[in-house]
Amino acid sequence: MSAKAANQDKFSAAKAKSDAKLSRLRKSSSYKSFCSQDAVEAFAEVSGSGYAGKSQRKPKPSRDNSPSC
């Protein structure tokens, strides 16, 4: 098995475990959340974009004229 396939298997197992736990939590009578299934799916659609929290813009170069050593 290649390293890439092994990592994919680990990812799939972790995702399945997380999905099961989240499902159990949502079914709990004491669990209240503003995150509905629709919100989770909407976030999944934008998770790779700048709307997910990380800016896709490169930082502007510094105006400092000192040499960078």
Sequence and secondary structure as in RCSB ss.txt:
>XXXX:A:sequence
MSAKAANQDKFSAAKAKSDAKLSRLRKSSSYKSFCSQDAVEAFAEVSGSGYAGKSQRKPKPSRDNSPSC
>XXXX:A:secstr
  HHHHHHHHHHHHHHHHHHHHHHHHHSTT   S  HHHHHHHHHHTTSGGGSS  S        S   
